[in-house]
Amino acid sequence: MKSQESKLLERITFIPGLMGGKPTIRGNRFTVIDILEMLSSGMTNKEILEEHPILEADDIKAALVFSTKQLRDEYIYE
């Protein structure tokens, strides 16, 4: 049985030619960065889902899990 994190990460797709090969949500034209930008602009999960009905709540979670895993070993120096 796969962990919840692994199941969420299955939603992240890399398709050459789609959105410049950036990580997308379930092969749609929504990139992980699109989700992060909406969240950072102050949109709630509910607002994102209402404005973009093709997205699902787990897509937002998947974008966050993916981003966290990508940055886990990165350090920001000031």
Secondary structure, 3 states (H helix, E strand, C coil): CCCHHHHHHCCEECCCCCHHHCCEECCCCCEHHHHHHHHHCCCCHHHHHHHCCCCCHHHHHHHHHHHHHHHCCCCCCC
